[in-house]
Each structure stands twice: as structure tokens, then as C-alpha cells.
Amino acid sequence: MGRRAAPTYRLFFAVKPPPVVARRIDHYAEILAGGADRILPAHQHVTLGIMADMPTYPHDRIESLRAAATQIMADPFDLLLDRLSYGGRSAALRPSRNNAPLVRLQRQVAEALKRSAAPPRDDWSFSPHQTLFYRDGPPAQRRIDGFGWRVEELVLLCSHVGRTRHDVVGTWKLQGSAQYSLF
């Protein structure tokens, strides 16, 4: 019997579609996936900042990131993912246009990461997308009607890498200068 790999943990800030939109996205992904494992509706997100993987559960890092995130001040905004993009290893939804409020929020997240001294993931750069499923194949893209929602909160997630588990470890309502932490 093979041994299971040691756990790895990955912290990241993201915005998530509301459950009804996530289910619609999952239905769309199911049609496209051809049997490939889809991203679970509860795990769908657009990553805004991600830390390097850690071998132990990052309790101290979570507290540092929560404190840094309290300084993020952003208003709610609309996000539309209206481009289907196939890369060499995944299918994703992307915005077809620059979304200035999303970019501003991501920049604030990047500053929060610096304040917390969290080690960033070396191979990551911001490219707004929501992965649908993983697959091998040639790159392609096309416009679609898309999936949109009002982004009203920022979340901090801890992924148990390879174990299909995300813990929500922080949530902040986007309320401009009146923003506050719910955790």
C-alpha cells in the first residue's frame, strides 16, 4: 500500500462567485469538460495573491495576513468573466476587458502580502481567471455570454493541496473606507 504524501498548505486571497453563479459555472464546465475533473463549485475563485506552499498548517501566517488585510479598503464592484480560455493544461474563464476595480483590489492585496512578510509564490503573477478544469490540449480562446456577479467580499483561503479542501480563514466585506473583518 502506497504512502500518502505529506500535507502541503497554500494560503491565498481571492474573490468567489456567489453559490448560484458557481453552480451555473459548474454546469457550463460539465458540458465542456468531457469527463475531466471540474473545480468544485465551493472552490471556484479568482486568485488575487498567493503565498508559497508550507509543510505545516500556517496558523501564525494566517494571523499575520488577517491583520494586514484589515487595511484593504475597496468598494464592491461588478465582475464579468466572458472569455473562455484554454491553456496548455487548463480551461478557465477570464474577463475580456480590463476591470479597474479588480486590478485596484489585487494591488491592495499585494501590498497586504508585503506588510505581512508572507513569502510569495515564486511562479505566480496576477492574470485574472477562474479555472474550470484541468486538461491537456492546444491553447484556444473565444468570447462567451459569460458569468457575472457583484463582488462584495474578499476571502483568505487555506488550501490543503491535493486533498480537495479549502478552509475559509478570513472574510472581509468590501465597503470602501468602512470595510471591516468578519473573522
Contacts in CASP RR format, 6 or more apart in sequence:
PFRMAT RR
TARGET T0000
AUTHOR 0000-0000-0000
METHOD contacts of the structure
MODEL  1
MGRRAAPTYRLFFAVKPPPVVARRIDHYAEILAGGADRILPAHQHVTLGI
MADMPTYPHDRIESLRAAATQIMADPFDLLLDRLSYGGRSAALRPSRNNA
PLVRLQRQVAEALKRSAAPPRDDWSFSPHQTLFYRDGPPAQRRIDGFGWR
VEELVLLCSHVGRTRHDVVGTWKLQGSAQYSLF
6 55 0 8 1.000
7 55 0 8 1.000
7 57 0 8 1.000
7 160 0 8 1.000
7 161 0 8 1.000
7 163 0 8 1.000
8 53 0 8 1.000
8 54 0 8 1.000
8 55 0 8 1.000
8 160 0 8 1.000
8 161 0 8 1.000
8 162 0 8 1.000
9 53 0 8 1.000
9 54 0 8 1.000
9 55 0 8 1.000
9 56 0 8 1.000
9 57 0 8 1.000
9 58 0 8 1.000
9 158 0 8 1.000
9 159 0 8 1.000
9 160 0 8 1.000
9 161 0 8 1.000
10 50 0 8 1.000
10 51 0 8 1.000
10 53 0 8 1.000
10 54 0 8 1.000
10 121 0 8 1.000
10 158 0 8 1.000
10 159 0 8 1.000
10 161 0 8 1.000
11 50 0 8 1.000
11 51 0 8 1.000
11 54 0 8 1.000
11 58 0 8 1.000
11 61 0 8 1.000
11 62 0 8 1.000
11 65 0 8 1.000
11 118 0 8 1.000
11 156 0 8 1.000
11 157 0 8 1.000
11 158 0 8 1.000
11 159 0 8 1.000
11 169 0 8 1.000
12 47 0 8 1.000
12 48 0 8 1.000
12 49 0 8 1.000
12 50 0 8 1.000
12 51 0 8 1.000
12 156 0 8 1.000
12 157 0 8 1.000
12 159 0 8 1.000
13 47 0 8 1.000
13 48 0 8 1.000
13 49 0 8 1.000
13 50 0 8 1.000
13 65 0 8 1.000
13 69 0 8 1.000
13 109 0 8 1.000
13 112 0 8 1.000
13 113 0 8 1.000
13 154 0 8 1.000
13 155 0 8 1.000
13 156 0 8 1.000
13 157 0 8 1.000
14 45 0 8 1.000
14 46 0 8 1.000
14 47 0 8 1.000
14 48 0 8 1.000
14 49 0 8 1.000
14 154 0 8 1.000
14 155 0 8 1.000
14 157 0 8 1.000
15 45 0 8 1.000
15 46 0 8 1.000
15 48 0 8 1.000
15 79 0 8 1.000
15 102 0 8 1.000
15 105 0 8 1.000
15 151 0 8 1.000
15 153 0 8 1.000
15 154 0 8 1.000
15 155 0 8 1.000
16 22 0 8 1.000
16 44 0 8 1.000
16 45 0 8 1.000
16 46 0 8 1.000
16 153 0 8 1.000
16 155 0 8 1.000
17 25 0 8 1.000
17 44 0 8 1.000
17 130 0 8 1.000
17 147 0 8 1.000
17 148 0 8 1.000
17 149 0 8 1.000
18 149 0 8 1.000
19 41 0 8 1.000
19 42 0 8 1.000
21 147 0 8 1.000
21 148 0 8 1.000
21 149 0 8 1.000
22 41 0 8 1.000
22 42 0 8 1.000
22 44 0 8 1.000
23 41 0 8 1.000
24 147 0 8 1.000
25 41 0 8 1.000
25 44 0 8 1.000
25 93 0 8 1.000
25 130 0 8 1.000
25 132 0 8 1.000
25 147 0 8 1.000
26 38 0 8 1.000
26 39 0 8 1.000
26 40 0 8 1.000
26 41 0 8 1.000
26 44 0 8 1.000
28 132 0 8 1.000
28 147 0 8 1.000
29 38 0 8 1.000
29 39 0 8 1.000
29 91 0 8 1.000
29 132 0 8 1.000
29 133 0 8 1.000
30 38 0 8 1.000
32 84 0 8 1.000
32 91 0 8 1.000
32 132 0 8 1.000
32 133 0 8 1.000
33 91 0 8 1.000
33 132 0 8 1.000
33 133 0 8 1.000
33 135 0 8 1.000
36 133 0 8 1.000
36 134 0 8 1.000
36 135 0 8 1.000
37 133 0 8 1.000
37 134 0 8 1.000
38 132 0 8 1.000
38 133 0 8 1.000
39 130 0 8 1.000
39 131 0 8 1.000
39 132 0 8 1.000
39 133 0 8 1.000
40 164 0 8 1.000
42 166 0 8 1.000
43 164 0 8 1.000
43 166 0 8 1.000
44 130 0 8 1.000
45 130 0 8 1.000
45 155 0 8 1.000
45 157 0 8 1.000
46 79 0 8 1.000
46 81 0 8 1.000
46 102 0 8 1.000
46 128 0 8 1.000
46 129 0 8 1.000
46 130 0 8 1.000
47 124 0 8 1.000
47 126 0 8 1.000
48 105 0 8 1.000
48 106 0 8 1.000
48 109 0 8 1.000
48 126 0 8 1.000
48 154 0 8 1.000
49 106 0 8 1.000
49 109 0 8 1.000
49 110 0 8 1.000
49 113 0 8 1.000
49 120 0 8 1.000
49 124 0 8 1.000
49 126 0 8 1.000
50 120 0 8 1.000
50 121 0 8 1.000
50 124 0 8 1.000
51 58 0 8 1.000
51 61 0 8 1.000
51 65 0 8 1.000
51 113 0 8 1.000
51 118 0 8 1.000
51 119 0 8 1.000
51 120 0 8 1.000
51 121 0 8 1.000
52 119 0 8 1.000
52 120 0 8 1.000
52 121 0 8 1.000
52 122 0 8 1.000
53 121 0 8 1.000
53 161 0 8 1.000
54 61 0 8 1.000
57 158 0 8 1.000
58 158 0 8 1.000
61 116 0 8 1.000
61 118 0 8 1.000
62 156 0 8 1.000
62 158 0 8 1.000
62 169 0 8 1.000
62 170 0 8 1.000
64 116 0 8 1.000
64 117 0 8 1.000
64 118 0 8 1.000
65 112 0 8 1.000
65 113 0 8 1.000
65 116 0 8 1.000
65 118 0 8 1.000
65 156 0 8 1.000
66 156 0 8 1.000
66 169 0 8 1.000
66 170 0 8 1.000
66 181 0 8 1.000
66 183 0 8 1.000
67 116 0 8 1.000
68 112 0 8 1.000
68 113 0 8 1.000
68 115 0 8 1.000
68 116 0 8 1.000
69 109 0 8 1.000
69 112 0 8 1.000
69 154 0 8 1.000
69 156 0 8 1.000
69 170 0 8 1.000
69 172 0 8 1.000
69 181 0 8 1.000
70 172 0 8 1.000
70 179 0 8 1.000
70 180 0 8 1.000
70 181 0 8 1.000
71 108 0 8 1.000
71 111 0 8 1.000
71 112 0 8 1.000
71 115 0 8 1.000
72 105 0 8 1.000
72 108 0 8 1.000
72 109 0 8 1.000
72 112 0 8 1.000
72 154 0 8 1.000
72 172 0 8 1.000
72 179 0 8 1.000
73 108 0 8 1.000
73 176 0 8 1.000
73 177 0 8 1.000
73 179 0 8 1.000
74 101 0 8 1.000
74 104 0 8 1.000
74 105 0 8 1.000
74 108 0 8 1.000
74 154 0 8 1.000
74 174 0 8 1.000
74 176 0 8 1.000
74 179 0 8 1.000
75 101 0 8 1.000
75 174 0 8 1.000
75 175 0 8 1.000
75 176 0 8 1.000
76 150 0 8 1.000
76 151 0 8 1.000
76 152 0 8 1.000
76 174 0 8 1.000
76 175 0 8 1.000
77 99 0 8 1.000
77 101 0 8 1.000
77 102 0 8 1.000
77 105 0 8 1.000
77 150 0 8 1.000
77 151 0 8 1.000
77 174 0 8 1.000
78 148 0 8 1.000
78 149 0 8 1.000
78 150 0 8 1.000
78 151 0 8 1.000
79 95 0 8 1.000
79 99 0 8 1.000
79 102 0 8 1.000
79 148 0 8 1.000
79 149 0 8 1.000
79 150 0 8 1.000
79 151 0 8 1.000
80 95 0 8 1.000
80 96 0 8 1.000
80 99 0 8 1.000
80 146 0 8 1.000
80 147 0 8 1.000
80 148 0 8 1.000
81 93 0 8 1.000
81 94 0 8 1.000
81 95 0 8 1.000
81 129 0 8 1.000
81 130 0 8 1.000
81 146 0 8 1.000
81 147 0 8 1.000
81 148 0 8 1.000
82 93 0 8 1.000
82 95 0 8 1.000
82 96 0 8 1.000
82 143 0 8 1.000
82 144 0 8 1.000
82 145 0 8 1.000
82 146 0 8 1.000
82 147 0 8 1.000
83 93 0 8 1.000
83 94 0 8 1.000
83 95 0 8 1.000
83 96 0 8 1.000
83 141 0 8 1.000
83 142 0 8 1.000
83 143 0 8 1.000
83 144 0 8 1.000
84 91 0 8 1.000
84 92 0 8 1.000
84 93 0 8 1.000
84 94 0 8 1.000
84 141 0 8 1.000
84 142 0 8 1.000
84 143 0 8 1.000
84 144 0 8 1.000
85 91 0 8 1.000
85 92 0 8 1.000
85 93 0 8 1.000
85 94 0 8 1.000
85 129 0 8 1.000
85 139 0 8 1.000
85 140 0 8 1.000
85 141 0 8 1.000
86 135 0 8 1.000
86 137 0 8 1.000
86 138 0 8 1.000
86 139 0 8 1.000
86 140 0 8 1.000
86 141 0 8 1.000
87 137 0 8 1.000
87 138 0 8 1.000
87 139 0 8 1.000
87 140 0 8 1.000
88 135 0 8 1.000
88 136 0 8 1.000
88 137 0 8 1.000
88 138 0 8 1.000
88 139 0 8 1.000
89 134 0 8 1.000
89 135 0 8 1.000
89 136 0 8 1.000
89 137 0 8 1.000
90 131 0 8 1.000
90 132 0 8 1.000
90 133 0 8 1.000
90 134 0 8 1.000
90 135 0 8 1.000
91 131 0 8 1.000
91 132 0 8 1.000
91 133 0 8 1.000
91 134 0 8 1.000
91 135 0 8 1.000
92 129 0 8 1.000
92 130 0 8 1.000
92 131 0 8 1.000
92 132 0 8 1.000
93 129 0 8 1.000
93 130 0 8 1.000
93 132 0 8 1.000
93 144 0 8 1.000
93 146 0 8 1.000
93 147 0 8 1.000
94 127 0 8 1.000
94 128 0 8 1.000
94 129 0 8 1.000
94 130 0 8 1.000
94 141 0 8 1.000
95 102 0 8 1.000
95 128 0 8 1.000
96 143 0 8 1.000
99 128 0 8 1.000
101 151 0 8 1.000
102 128 0 8 1.000
102 151 0 8 1.000
105 151 0 8 1.000
105 154 0 8 1.000
105 174 0 8 1.000
106 126 0 8 1.000
106 128 0 8 1.000
109 154 0 8 1.000
110 126 0 8 1.000
113 120 0 8 1.000
151 174 0 8 1.000
152 173 0 8 1.000
152 174 0 8 1.000
153 171 0 8 1.000
153 172 0 8 1.000
153 173 0 8 1.000
153 174 0 8 1.000
154 171 0 8 1.000
154 172 0 8 1.000
154 174 0 8 1.000
155 168 0 8 1.000
155 170 0 8 1.000
155 171 0 8 1.000
155 172 0 8 1.000
156 168 0 8 1.000
156 169 0 8 1.000
156 170 0 8 1.000
156 171 0 8 1.000
157 166 0 8 1.000
157 167 0 8 1.000
157 168 0 8 1.000
157 169 0 8 1.000
158 166 0 8 1.000
158 167 0 8 1.000
158 169 0 8 1.000
159 165 0 8 1.000
159 166 0 8 1.000
160 166 0 8 1.000
160 167 0 8 1.000
169 183 0 8 1.000
170 181 0 8 1.000
170 182 0 8 1.000
170 183 0 8 1.000
171 181 0 8 1.000
171 182 0 8 1.000
171 183 0 8 1.000
172 179 0 8 1.000
172 180 0 8 1.000
172 181 0 8 1.000
172 182 0 8 1.000
173 179 0 8 1.000
173 180 0 8 1.000
173 182 0 8 1.000
END
